Amino acid sequence: MERLDKFLCDSGVGTRSQVKVILKSGVVTVDGVCVKDGSMKFDPAKAVVCLRGQVLGGKKRTVLMLHKPAGYVTATEDKNDPTVMELIPQEYRHLDLKPVGRLDKATEGLLLFTNDGDLLHRLITPKKEVPKVYYARHEGTATEEDVIAFREGLVLRDGLHCLPAILQPLGAGESLITVCEGKYHQVRRMMASRNMTVEYLQRRQEGELTLGDLPIGQVRLLTDEQIQALDDI
């Protein structure tokens, strides 16, 4: 059994306070009967809930893309630093979104959020080898030897084995790095192992999704087609 107000929130109708107003207006029906009491409990598998005649489906699967700024930690809460959850607009905060993987505090760029636990797991598991593309400004210039070392799979100084990755030099002090896993500070550590200290790092792509022209600190709601592409990974 589930409360009607929670069902409406999960369906993307609005926040708790917005749902209260909607219920009072008499536009919600359960099995054809107008219901204004959000505390009413029902079986979502058996009852039909409508808003202004439109059938609602319960928990609405949502995926957001954030252009993360530096200075925010990827966590749902933190005692010392602001978190990426503070950048989620108010109208999405009732959807129980969680960050997909993480970007470290100093790293900018593409960060996904979803309320679909299965999708989240598929995107972060190394077994799926979802490619993630980073732009880095760093000390020194990447050489052909560095490119080969990345392609063969680096072993870091602490003994960590990294999967084969792609290093694409862009010129003096600039590179693109494509990895298929997300270990702690991995890109920075991989570059440091080749004597190229990263000064700036931005994730530009995950799978087929690109950051595009999304302004820093802003979010974009993924389309059904884009979510389906993630399902196909």
N, C-alpha and C positions, 0 to 999 in steps of 0.2 A: 504494500500500500504506500501511496505517496501523496504528500500535501499538494493541493492545487497550485498554491503560489510558487512552490519550488518548481513544479512542472512547467509553469509559465515562464519562469526565469530561465530554466534550462532550454526552453524552446526559443530563447532569444527575444522574447516579447519585451523585456526591459529589466530594470533593477527592481529590487524588492519594493521600494517606495513607488516606482512607476506602476508596478503590477497592482498594488493596492488601489491606485486611482482607476486603473483600467477595470478592475473587478467591480468597483462601486458604480461604474458607468453602465453596467448591465450588458456588456457585449460578449461575455464569455459564457459558453454553454457546455454542459457535460451530458452526453447522450440526449441532446436536444432541450435540456432544462437549464434555464438561466441560473448561474451560481455567482454570488457576490462574496461568499465567505472563503478566503484563501486558505483557511486551516482545514477545509474539507479534505478528507482522504479518500482515495479511489485507486483502483487497479488500472494502471496505464495500458496493460496488455489487453484489457477487455473494454474499457470505456473510450468514447470518442469525444475529444475536447476540441472545441472550435472557438476561434476569435473572429467575430463579425462574419461568421459563416465559413471561415477557412479552417480546415483541419490542421491541428498542430501535431508535431511528431515527437515531442519530448526533447531530450537533450540534443541541442543543435551543434553538430561538429563544426568547429571553427579553427582556422589557422590564420594567424597574424604574422606579418613580417615587420620587424623593427630595424631601423637604421640606428644601431646602438652607438651612443657617444662614449668617449673615454670617461673614466671617473665613476662608472656604475658597475657594481658586481652582479654577476649572473646568479641570482639566488632569489628565493621567494621572501626572505627576510634576512637582515644582517644588523648587528648591534652597532657597527662602526661606520659603515659606508651606505650610501644610497644604493638601492637595488633597481634592476631593470623593470621590476613590477611597477615602480612609481611612474614609469613612462607610458604605461598602458592607459589609454583614454578611459574616462569614467564609464562610458557606455558599454565597454567590454569587460569590466571588472567582475561582473556577476557570472561570467561564463566559466569560471574555474580554470583559467588558462595557466599552463606551465611552460617554462622555457625549454626548448629542444636543444639539449647539449648546453655548452657554455662558451662564452668568450671571456677572457680575463679582463680585469679592471681597466687596463691600459689599451685594450684592443677595441677598435671600432668595427662597424659593419653589420652585415646581415645576421639577424638572430630571429628564429622562428619561435612562435608560441602556439600551443594547441591544447584542447581539452580532450583529445583522443589519445588515450594511453597506448593503444596498439600502434598507432602511427608514430608516436613519440619514440617508442622502443625501436621500431624498424629504422628510423632515421639515425639513431645514435649507435646502433650495434655495428661493430667493425665487420661482422659477417656480410653485411649488405654492401660494404665498400662504397658508400655514398660519397662522391668526390666533393671536396670543399676547396674553393680557390681563394687564395689570399694575395693581397698586394703588400709588399714590404719595402720600406726604405731602410737601408742598413749600411754599416761600415764596409768598405772594400767593394770589390766587384766579383760576381760569381764567374767561375771559370768552367771550362769543359770538364775538368776533373770533378768539380762540385756537382755538375749535372749528372755525371755517371754515378757518383756516390749516392745521390738521392735516388736514382733509378734502381740501383742495386739493393737499397734498403740500408739505412744508417743504423749503426750501433752507437748509442750515445755514451758519454763518459761514465754514466752511472750503470751502464750495462743494459739499458733499455733498448730492445730491438724494435725498430720502426718498419712498418710496411713500405714497400717501394713507393716513391713519390716522384712528382714532376717538378723540377726546378727550371724556370724559364727566365734567363737573364734579360733585363730590359735596358741595360746600360750600366754606367757607373752608379753603384749604390742603390739599384732598383731591381726587383725581381717579382715574378709571380710564382707562387708555390701551390701545388695541388696535392692534398693529402686525402686519405680515405679513412682516417681514424681521428680521434680527438683526445689524445692523452694530455695531461697537465702541461700547459705552456709548450706544447709540442713543436709548433713551427719556430718559435723563438729558440728553443733548445736545439733543434735541428740546424738552424742557421749558425748558432753559436759554435756548434761542433765543427763547423767549417770555417771558423774565425770570422764570421760576419754577424756582428752584434746588431740586432734589429732595433731601430730607433722609432719606427712607426709601423703599425700593422692594421690592415683592414680586410675583413672577409667580404668578398664581392659576390660569391656564388656558392650555392649548395644544391647539388643535383642539377636540374635544369633551371632553377630559380636564380635570377640575378638581382642585385641591389638596384640597378638602373639609376633613375634620377630621384629616388626617394630621399627627401631631405633628412639630414641628421637629426635624430631625436623624434622622428615621425614614424607612424605605422601605416601599413597598407593591409587591407583585408584580402586574402587570397580568394580567387574565384573558384567555382566548383570544378572547372577544367584544370586549374593549377593543383587543386587538392587531389584530383583524380590522377594526375601525373605523379604525385608523390606516392599514391597508393600503388602505382605500377612499378615502383622501384624494387 
